[in-house]
């Protein structure tokens, strides 16, 4: 029998809570550094990504990810050799993991610590997703 108390869940951040949620979770680092870098990573790994609205997800473990509000798959080609079509949530989780990882090496200790924390919180959630293998392959 499995223990469901360790399962990490996600829920969409309602539109009316987005600004306060982001401010509380990341502060000014999000609109100034984190969010633009996530968009950049998404465009780098999928040339099909060309902007648009993103859905914010809060995780039950305190983590966060965002994903494009898009119904069609994205063709992704990653620097590590991964190539394949993935759903928007997979692109978003992968772009967030890339961004959190890279920004965790920032010279800004507050930003680096925040991104390292959110990398691990999101990485702990990845096994709960149906495209776990694709995410791990994209981020290897």
Helices and strands as residue ranges (DSSP letters): G 4-6, E 10-12, G 15-17, H 18-26, H 29-29, I 30-34, H 35-45, E 54-59, E 64-68, E 74-77, E 83-86, H 88-103, H 109-126, H 132-139
